[in-house]
């Protein structure tokens, strides 16, 4: 008898641990969900009902037996109401109860549960077993109300569930089927062990295990609520570990006989249960955060792919538009030059001035279109490089000769200071000339009148360096950091100087394609600036690694 009693206690204890872990796992999955709250309520009532039910069959005192049995049917009332409430609101995260629930069903459960605590439900023990425990208790008229209430709530719950299954489709219908399976399994166990065997065959042996028969319903409902989350590898591993710890702890409770040891082990069991809940909550939160991060990563990747597609469309549009614009601009330039030279008849001094202004504005537009074309070709990977041996000194002299006329109105002097007469390098001369031209052109634009712009050509670290120094508006730290980015323009020159912020970006792409690097230096706003580039003596069409570029250019 002692071994059977201990086996019953072990079964109820392990059922408590399992139901508690599942209930709180569901609750912490989404504490604001009214469905999860209803599931927690039902689970807690199940645990209370199960322990009181178990205890009522272990007591030999008639008065205590009566009270424990009354508590059993008290919790049984709320247990039946709990399953109805759970089915009624599932799977909503929020729910507004109607008048029938508030003014009929809830008061009905409340009144019934109060009656079960009075002699109207259970009167007295009328027959005892050989060991002194109660075998039969006389029922009062209140038991009819209890039976009607429990039967009504359970049948109502099943009807509600079946209706929801009939009306829903897809994933939600599958979840409802899982709950139905759990319900069928639970009642398939409750009916024979807690009703047929005791009532028909007079075998109350399995009544104390009522909570064990509820486990299928608890498990299937928990899985349906959390879907796949309950079976996440990390979560289920934590749940198995905590359940194992609780099982070991409860076995120690069962086999302990002295009072002090029993109190100590019960305390340990309660502490392990409490910290198990906290551990599962923590793991679930971590898993949820990781899933959220994966979801955000996926959304970010999709957005990034879309942005790339849009960027490609933009680049293609810019390329087509630039090509279409360049043709009429070239035609305008040609006709303006012919008219200015008198090819279509005499031109007055005033008319020549107007034509010259048209030519300057047209040239500015051509330069802008060329920048857009370069950008579109760079982004589409269509820039072609022709590497050949060239001399950087004549190239620099050609840039100065071409820009002297632009520097003349400001009386800006352009000077070239080369360490040697020849600077042979394997490079794309057209691209290199474009880069130096851009630096000198900017230096003239941002220099005050009567100043000097100096171009330095130097040999550095198995390569050549070109530096353009001026005494213009200067740069601050933010400018130096962002100058070579696309469309960046210094806030110190936005109002007074025109530009697109594309020229330096193109320069950077051209120089890095040579395996070189670019830089900008300044002592501050109003203190002039230095722009330069370095390329190796050997030309290459592909970019070298950033580490190689940095190490080779540090001495510049």
C-alpha positions as CSV (number, residue, x, y, z in Angstrom):
1,X,0.0,0.0,0.0
2,X,2.8,2.3,0.8
3,X,4.5,1.8,-2.6
4,X,1.2,2.4,-4.4
5,X,0.6,5.6,-2.4
6,X,4.1,6.8,-3.2
7,X,3.6,6.0,-6.9
8,X,0.4,8.0,-6.9
9,X,2.2,10.9,-5.3
10,X,5.1,10.7,-7.8
11,X,2.6,10.7,-10.8
12,X,0.7,13.8,-9.4
13,X,4.0,15.6,-8.7
14,X,5.4,15.0,-12.1
15,X,2.1,16.0,-13.7
16,X,2.3,19.3,-11.7
17,X,5.8,20.0,-13.0
18,X,4.8,19.3,-16.6
19,X,1.6,21.3,-16.5
20,X,3.4,24.2,-14.7
21,X,6.2,24.3,-17.2
22,X,3.9,24.2,-20.2
23,X,1.5,26.8,-18.7
24,X,4.1,29.3,-18.0
25,X,5.9,28.6,-21.3
26,X,2.7,29.6,-23.1
27,X,2.1,32.6,-20.8
28,X,5.6,34.0,-21.3
29,X,5.3,33.5,-25.0
30,X,2.8,36.5,-25.0
31,X,1.7,37.7,-21.6
32,X,-0.7,40.2,-23.1
33,X,-2.7,37.6,-25.0
34,X,-6.0,36.8,-23.4
35,X,-5.9,33.3,-24.8
36,X,-2.5,32.7,-23.0
37,X,-4.0,34.2,-19.8
38,X,-7.0,31.9,-20.1
39,X,-4.7,28.9,-20.6
40,X,-2.7,29.8,-17.6
41,X,-5.9,30.2,-15.5
42,X,-7.1,26.7,-16.6
43,X,-3.7,25.1,-15.9
44,X,-3.4,26.6,-12.4
45,X,-7.0,25.5,-11.6
46,X,-6.0,22.0,-12.9
47,X,-3.1,21.8,-10.5
48,X,-5.1,23.0,-7.5
49,X,-8.0,20.6,-8.4
50,X,-5.5,17.7,-8.9
51,X,-3.7,18.2,-5.6
52,X,-6.9,18.6,-3.5
53,X,-8.4,15.6,-5.3
54,X,-5.3,13.6,-4.5
55,X,-5.3,14.8,-0.8
56,X,-8.9,14.0,-0.3
57,X,-8.2,10.2,-0.7
58,X,-5.2,10.2,1.7
59,X,-7.0,11.6,4.8
60,X,-8.5,9.5,7.5
61,X,-10.3,12.3,9.4
62,X,-14.0,12.4,8.3
63,X,-14.4,16.2,8.8
64,X,-11.2,16.9,6.8
65,X,-12.3,14.5,4.1
66,X,-15.6,16.3,3.7
67,X,-13.9,19.6,3.3
68,X,-11.3,18.4,0.9
69,X,-14.0,16.8,-1.3
70,X,-15.9,20.1,-1.2
71,X,-12.8,21.9,-2.3
72,X,-12.3,19.3,-5.1
73,X,-15.7,20.0,-6.6
74,X,-15.2,23.7,-5.9
75,X,-12.1,23.7,-8.2
76,X,-13.9,21.2,-10.4
77,X,-16.5,23.9,-11.2
78,X,-13.9,26.4,-12.1
79,X,-12.0,23.7,-14.0
80,X,-15.0,23.1,-16.3
81,X,-15.6,26.9,-16.6
82,X,-11.9,27.4,-17.4
83,X,-12.0,25.0,-20.3
84,X,-15.2,26.6,-21.6
85,X,-13.6,30.1,-21.3
86,X,-10.4,28.9,-23.1
87,X,-12.4,27.5,-26.0
88,X,-14.6,30.6,-26.1
89,X,-11.8,33.1,-26.6
90,X,-9.2,31.1,-28.5
91,X,-7.2,32.2,-30.5
92,X,-7.8,36.0,-29.9
93,X,-5.1,38.1,-28.3
94,X,-7.8,40.5,-27.0
95,X,-11.5,39.9,-26.4
96,X,-14.5,41.9,-25.3
97,X,-16.9,39.6,-23.4
98,X,-20.7,40.0,-24.1
99,X,-23.5,40.3,-21.6
100,X,-24.3,36.6,-21.6
101,X,-20.8,35.9,-20.3
102,X,-20.7,38.7,-17.8
103,X,-24.3,38.5,-16.4
104,X,-25.1,34.8,-16.8
105,X,-22.2,32.4,-17.3
106,X,-19.7,33.9,-14.9
107,X,-22.3,34.5,-12.1
108,X,-23.5,30.9,-12.6
109,X,-20.0,29.5,-12.1
110,X,-19.5,31.7,-9.1
111,X,-22.7,30.7,-7.3
112,X,-22.2,27.0,-8.1
113,X,-18.7,27.1,-6.7
114,X,-19.9,28.7,-3.5
115,X,-22.7,26.1,-3.1
116,X,-20.1,23.3,-3.4
117,X,-18.5,24.5,-0.2
118,X,-21.7,24.0,1.8
119,X,-23.5,20.9,3.0
120,X,-25.9,21.5,0.1
121,X,-23.4,19.6,-2.0
122,X,-21.7,17.1,0.2
123,X,-23.4,16.1,3.5
124,X,-21.4,13.5,5.4
125,X,-19.3,10.3,5.0
126,X,-21.6,7.3,5.1
127,X,-19.1,4.4,4.5
128,X,-15.4,3.9,5.2
129,X,-12.8,1.6,3.8
130,X,-10.8,-0.9,5.8
131,X,-8.0,1.6,6.4
132,X,-10.3,4.2,7.7
133,X,-10.5,6.4,4.6
134,X,-13.9,7.5,3.3
135,X,-15.4,5.3,0.6
136,X,-18.8,6.9,0.2
137,X,-20.1,10.4,0.9
138,X,-23.8,11.4,0.9
139,X,-24.7,14.0,-1.7
140,X,-27.0,17.0,-1.1
141,X,-29.3,18.7,-3.7
142,X,-26.4,21.1,-4.6
143,X,-24.6,18.2,-6.4
144,X,-27.3,18.3,-9.1
145,X,-26.4,21.9,-9.7
146,X,-22.7,21.0,-9.8
147,X,-23.2,18.2,-12.2
148,X,-25.4,20.3,-14.5
149,X,-22.9,23.2,-14.4
150,X,-19.9,21.0,-15.2
151,X,-21.7,19.1,-17.8
152,X,-23.0,22.3,-19.4
153,X,-19.7,24.1,-19.5
154,X,-17.8,21.0,-20.9
155,X,-20.5,20.4,-23.6
156,X,-20.6,24.1,-24.4
157,X,-16.8,24.1,-24.7
158,X,-16.8,21.2,-27.2
159,X,-19.7,22.7,-29.2
160,X,-17.8,26.1,-29.4
161,X,-14.6,24.3,-30.5
162,X,-16.4,22.2,-33.2
163,X,-18.1,25.4,-34.6
164,X,-14.7,27.2,-34.8
165,X,-13.2,24.2,-36.6
166,X,-16.1,24.3,-39.1
167,X,-15.7,28.0,-39.7
168,X,-11.9,28.3,-40.0
169,X,-9.4,27.2,-42.6
170,X,-5.6,26.8,-42.9
171,X,-3.2,27.1,-40.0
172,X,-5.8,28.1,-37.5
173,X,-8.0,25.1,-38.3
174,X,-5.0,22.8,-37.8
175,X,-4.4,24.3,-34.3
176,X,-8.1,23.8,-33.4
177,X,-7.8,20.2,-34.5
178,X,-4.8,19.7,-32.2
179,X,-6.8,21.1,-29.2
180,X,-9.7,18.8,-30.2
181,X,-7.3,15.8,-30.2
182,X,-6.0,16.7,-26.8
183,X,-9.6,17.1,-25.5
184,X,-10.7,13.7,-26.9
185,X,-7.6,12.0,-25.3
186,X,-8.2,13.6,-21.9
187,X,-11.9,12.6,-21.8
188,X,-11.0,9.2,-23.1
189,X,-8.9,8.8,-19.9
190,X,-11.1,10.6,-17.5
191,X,-14.3,8.7,-18.3
192,X,-13.1,5.2,-17.6
193,X,-10.7,6.0,-14.7
194,X,-12.6,8.7,-12.9
195,X,-16.2,7.7,-13.7
196,X,-16.8,4.2,-15.1
197,X,-14.4,2.3,-12.8
198,X,-15.5,4.1,-9.5
199,X,-19.3,4.3,-10.3
200,X,-19.8,1.0,-12.1
201,X,-17.2,-1.3,-10.6
202,X,-16.6,0.4,-7.3
203,X,-12.9,0.9,-8.0
204,X,-11.9,4.4,-6.8
205,X,-8.2,3.5,-7.1
206,X,-7.4,5.9,-10.0
207,X,-9.5,9.0,-8.9
208,X,-6.5,10.7,-7.2
209,X,-4.7,10.7,-10.6
210,X,-7.2,13.0,-12.2
211,X,-4.6,15.6,-13.0
212,X,-2.5,13.0,-14.9
213,X,-5.4,12.5,-17.3
214,X,-5.5,16.2,-18.1
215,X,-1.9,16.2,-19.5
216,X,-2.8,15.3,-23.2
217,X,-5.2,18.3,-23.3
218,X,-2.5,20.6,-21.7
219,X,0.2,19.5,-24.1
220,X,-1.8,19.7,-27.3
221,X,-3.3,23.1,-26.4
222,X,0.1,24.5,-25.5
223,X,1.5,23.4,-28.8
224,X,-1.4,24.8,-30.7
225,X,-1.0,28.2,-29.0
226,X,2.7,28.5,-29.5
227,X,2.7,26.7,-32.8
228,X,6.3,25.7,-33.6
229,X,7.8,27.8,-30.8
230,X,7.2,25.2,-28.1
231,X,9.3,22.7,-30.0
232,X,12.2,25.1,-30.7
233,X,15.3,23.0,-30.1
234,X,16.7,25.4,-27.4
235,X,13.3,25.8,-25.7
236,X,12.5,22.1,-25.6
237,X,16.0,21.3,-24.4
238,X,15.5,23.8,-21.5
239,X,12.1,22.4,-20.7
240,X,13.4,18.8,-20.6
241,X,16.2,19.8,-18.4
242,X,14.0,21.6,-15.9
243,X,11.5,18.8,-16.0
244,X,14.2,16.3,-15.2
245,X,15.4,18.4,-12.3
246,X,11.9,18.7,-11.0
247,X,11.4,14.9,-11.4
248,X,14.5,14.1,-9.4
249,X,13.6,16.7,-6.7
250,X,10.1,15.3,-6.4
251,X,11.3,11.7,-6.2
252,X,13.5,12.8,-3.2
253,X,10.3,14.2,-1.6
254,X,8.5,11.0,-2.1
255,X,11.2,8.7,-0.6
256,X,11.9,11.0,2.4
257,X,10.4,9.9,5.7
258,X,11.7,12.2,8.4
259,X,9.8,15.6,8.8
260,X,12.9,17.9,8.7
261,X,14.2,16.3,5.5
262,X,10.7,16.4,3.9
263,X,10.3,20.1,4.6
264,X,13.8,20.8,3.2
265,X,13.2,18.8,0.0
266,X,9.7,20.3,-0.5
267,X,11.3,23.7,-0.2
268,X,14.0,22.7,-2.7
269,X,11.3,21.4,-5.1
270,X,9.4,24.7,-4.9
271,X,12.6,26.7,-5.5
272,X,13.5,24.6,-8.5
273,X,10.0,25.0,-9.9
274,X,10.2,28.8,-9.5
275,X,13.6,29.1,-11.1
276,X,12.6,26.7,-13.9
277,X,9.9,29.1,-14.9
278,X,12.3,32.0,-14.9
279,X,14.8,30.0,-17.0
280,X,12.2,29.0,-19.6
281,X,11.0,32.6,-19.7
282,X,14.5,33.8,-20.3
283,X,15.2,31.2,-23.0
284,X,11.9,31.9,-24.8
285,X,12.7,35.6,-24.8
286,X,16.1,34.9,-26.3
287,X,14.6,32.7,-29.0
288,X,11.9,35.2,-29.7
289,X,14.5,38.0,-30.1
290,X,16.6,35.8,-32.4
291,X,13.5,35.0,-34.5
292,X,12.7,38.7,-34.7
293,X,16.2,39.4,-35.7
294,X,16.1,36.8,-38.4
295,X,12.8,38.2,-39.6
296,X,14.2,41.8,-39.7
297,X,17.3,40.5,-41.5
298,X,15.2,38.9,-44.1
299,X,13.1,42.1,-44.5
300,X,16.4,44.1,-44.7
301,X,17.8,41.8,-47.4
302,X,14.6,42.1,-49.4
303,X,14.6,45.9,-49.0
304,X,18.3,45.9,-50.0
305,X,17.6,43.8,-53.1
306,X,14.8,46.2,-54.0
307,X,17.1,49.2,-53.5
308,X,19.7,47.6,-55.7
309,X,17.2,47.1,-58.4
310,X,16.0,50.7,-58.1
311,X,19.6,51.9,-58.1
312,X,20.3,49.9,-61.3
313,X,17.2,51.4,-62.9
314,X,18.3,54.8,-61.8
315,X,21.8,54.3,-63.3
316,X,20.4,53.0,-66.5
317,X,18.1,56.0,-66.8
318,X,20.9,58.4,-66.0
319,X,23.1,56.8,-68.7
320,X,20.3,57.0,-71.3
321,X,19.4,60.6,-70.4
322,X,23.0,61.7,-70.4
323,X,23.6,60.2,-73.8
324,X,20.5,61.9,-75.1
325,X,21.5,65.3,-73.6
326,X,25.1,65.2,-74.8
327,X,24.2,65.1,-78.5
328,X,22.3,68.4,-78.7
329,X,24.8,70.1,-76.4
330,X,27.6,69.1,-78.8
331,X,25.6,70.5,-81.7
332,X,25.0,73.8,-79.8
333,X,28.7,74.1,-79.0
334,X,29.6,73.5,-82.7
335,X,27.2,76.1,-84.0
336,X,28.1,78.6,-81.3
337,X,31.8,78.3,-82.3
338,X,31.0,78.8,-86.0
339,X,28.9,81.8,-85.3
340,X,31.5,83.3,-83.1
341,X,34.1,82.8,-85.8
342,X,31.9,84.6,-88.4
343,X,31.1,81.5,-90.5
344,X,27.5,82.7,-91.0
345,X,28.3,86.4,-91.5
346,X,29.7,89.3,-89.5
347,X,29.2,89.3,-85.7
348,X,29.3,92.4,-83.6
349,X,31.4,92.8,-80.5
350,X,28.2,92.6,-78.3
351,X,27.0,89.5,-80.2
352,X,30.4,87.8,-79.7
353,X,30.2,88.4,-76.0
354,X,26.7,86.8,-75.9
355,X,27.9,83.8,-77.9
356,X,30.9,83.5,-75.6
357,X,28.6,83.4,-72.6
358,X,26.5,80.8,-74.3
359,X,29.6,78.7,-75.0
360,X,30.7,78.9,-71.3
361,X,27.2,77.8,-70.0
362,X,27.1,75.1,-72.7
363,X,30.5,73.9,-71.6
364,X,29.4,73.7,-68.0
365,X,26.4,71.6,-69.1
366,X,28.6,69.3,-71.1
367,X,30.9,68.8,-68.1
368,X,27.9,68.0,-65.9
369,X,26.6,65.5,-68.5
370,X,30.1,63.9,-68.7
371,X,30.1,63.5,-64.9
372,X,26.7,61.7,-65.0
373,X,27.9,59.5,-67.8
374,X,31.1,58.6,-65.9
375,X,29.0,57.8,-62.8
376,X,26.6,55.6,-64.8
377,X,29.5,53.8,-66.5
378,X,31.3,53.2,-63.2
379,X,28.1,51.8,-61.5
380,X,27.4,49.6,-64.5
381,X,31.0,48.4,-64.7
382,X,31.4,49.7,-68.2
383,X,34.4,52.0,-67.8
384,X,37.3,50.8,-70.0
385,X,40.9,51.6,-69.2
386,X,43.7,51.8,-71.7
387,X,47.0,51.3,-69.8
388,X,50.1,52.4,-71.6
389,X,53.4,54.1,-70.7
390,X,53.1,57.8,-70.4
391,X,54.9,60.8,-69.0
392,X,53.1,62.7,-66.3
393,X,54.9,66.0,-66.8
394,X,53.6,66.8,-70.3
395,X,50.1,65.8,-69.0
396,X,50.3,68.2,-66.1
397,X,51.6,71.0,-68.4
398,X,48.6,70.3,-70.8
399,X,46.2,70.7,-67.9
400,X,47.7,74.0,-66.9
401,X,47.6,75.3,-70.4
402,X,44.0,74.4,-70.8
403,X,42.9,76.0,-67.5
404,X,45.0,79.2,-67.8
405,X,42.2,81.0,-69.5
406,X,39.8,80.1,-66.7
407,X,42.3,81.3,-64.0
408,X,43.0,84.6,-65.8
409,X,39.9,86.6,-64.6
410,X,40.8,85.9,-61.0
411,X,44.5,86.5,-61.7
412,X,45.3,83.1,-60.2
413,X,48.7,81.8,-61.1
414,X,49.2,78.1,-62.0
415,X,52.6,76.6,-61.4
416,X,54.1,73.2,-61.9
417,X,56.9,71.9,-59.7
418,X,58.2,68.5,-60.7
419,X,61.1,66.8,-59.0
420,X,62.4,65.4,-62.3
421,X,61.9,66.1,-66.0
422,X,60.4,62.7,-66.7
423,X,57.8,60.8,-64.8
424,X,57.2,57.6,-66.7
425,X,54.3,55.5,-65.5
426,X,52.0,52.9,-66.9
427,X,48.5,54.4,-66.7
428,X,45.4,55.5,-68.7
429,X,46.5,59.0,-69.6
430,X,42.9,60.2,-70.3
431,X,41.7,59.1,-66.9
432,X,44.7,60.5,-65.1
433,X,44.4,63.8,-66.9
434,X,40.7,63.9,-65.9
435,X,41.7,63.5,-62.2
436,X,44.4,66.2,-62.3
437,X,42.2,68.6,-64.3
438,X,39.4,68.2,-61.7
439,X,41.8,69.0,-58.8
440,X,43.2,72.1,-60.5
441,X,39.8,73.3,-61.7
442,X,38.5,73.1,-58.1
443,X,41.6,74.9,-56.8
444,X,41.0,77.8,-59.2
445,X,37.3,78.0,-58.4
446,X,37.8,78.1,-54.6
447,X,40.9,80.4,-54.6
448,X,40.7,84.1,-53.9
449,X,42.0,86.6,-56.5
450,X,45.8,87.1,-57.0
451,X,46.8,83.8,-55.4
452,X,48.8,80.8,-56.7
453,X,47.8,77.2,-57.3
454,X,50.8,74.9,-57.3
455,X,50.9,71.4,-58.8
456,X,53.6,69.1,-57.4
457,X,54.8,65.9,-59.1
458,X,56.9,63.6,-56.9
459,X,58.2,60.0,-56.8
460,X,57.0,58.2,-53.7
461,X,57.1,54.5,-52.7
462,X,57.5,52.9,-56.2
463,X,54.9,55.3,-57.6
464,X,54.2,58.9,-58.5
465,X,52.2,61.4,-56.4
466,X,50.4,64.5,-57.7
467,X,49.5,67.2,-55.2
468,X,47.5,70.4,-56.0
469,X,47.8,73.1,-53.3
470,X,45.8,76.3,-53.0
471,X,45.1,79.0,-50.5
472,X,41.3,78.9,-50.8
473,X,38.3,78.3,-48.6
474,X,39.9,75.2,-46.9
475,X,38.2,72.2,-45.3
476,X,37.0,71.0,-41.9
477,X,37.1,67.4,-40.5
478,X,33.7,66.5,-41.9
479,X,34.6,67.7,-45.3
480,X,37.8,65.6,-45.4
481,X,35.9,62.6,-44.2
482,X,33.1,62.9,-46.9
483,X,34.5,64.8,-49.8
484,X,35.1,61.7,-52.1
485,X,31.5,60.4,-51.5
486,X,28.9,60.7,-54.2
487,X,26.9,64.0,-54.2
488,X,28.7,65.5,-51.2
489,X,29.3,69.2,-51.1
490,X,30.9,71.2,-48.3
491,X,28.3,73.4,-46.5
492,X,31.0,76.1,-46.5
493,X,30.7,76.5,-50.4
494,X,27.1,75.6,-51.1
495,X,25.9,79.2,-51.3
496,X,28.7,80.7,-53.3
497,X,29.9,78.0,-55.7
498,X,28.0,75.8,-58.1
499,X,28.7,72.0,-58.3
500,X,27.3,68.5,-58.2
501,X,29.5,66.7,-55.8
502,X,30.3,64.1,-58.4
503,X,33.7,65.1,-59.6
504,X,35.8,63.9,-56.7
505,X,33.8,60.7,-56.5
506,X,34.8,59.9,-60.1
507,X,38.4,60.8,-59.4
508,X,38.5,58.4,-56.5
509,X,37.1,55.6,-58.7
510,X,39.6,56.3,-61.5
511,X,42.6,56.4,-59.2
512,X,41.6,53.3,-57.2
513,X,41.2,51.4,-60.6
514,X,45.0,52.2,-61.1
515,X,45.7,50.6,-57.7
516,X,46.2,54.0,-56.1
517,X,44.6,56.3,-53.5
518,X,43.4,59.8,-53.2
519,X,43.4,62.3,-50.2
520,X,42.5,65.8,-49.1
521,X,44.2,67.8,-46.5
522,X,43.6,71.2,-44.9
523,X,44.6,73.2,-41.8
524,X,41.1,74.4,-41.4
525,X,38.5,76.7,-43.0
526,X,40.0,79.7,-44.8
527,X,43.5,78.1,-44.7
528,X,43.7,76.5,-48.1
529,X,43.7,72.9,-49.0
530,X,45.7,70.1,-50.7
531,X,44.2,67.5,-53.0
532,X,46.3,64.6,-54.3
533,X,46.6,61.1,-55.6
534,X,49.2,58.4,-55.7
535,X,49.5,55.6,-58.2
536,X,52.1,52.8,-58.6
537,X,54.5,53.0,-61.5
538,X,53.1,49.7,-62.9
539,X,49.5,50.1,-64.2
540,X,46.8,47.6,-63.5
541,X,43.2,47.5,-64.5
542,X,42.0,45.8,-61.3
543,X,42.0,47.4,-57.9
544,X,44.5,46.1,-55.4
545,X,43.5,45.4,-51.8
546,X,42.9,48.3,-49.5
547,X,45.7,47.1,-47.2
548,X,48.2,47.3,-50.1
549,X,47.0,50.7,-51.2
550,X,47.2,52.1,-47.7
551,X,50.7,50.8,-47.0
552,X,52.0,52.0,-50.3
553,X,50.4,55.4,-49.9
554,X,51.2,56.2,-46.3
555,X,54.4,57.9,-47.1
556,X,52.8,60.4,-49.5
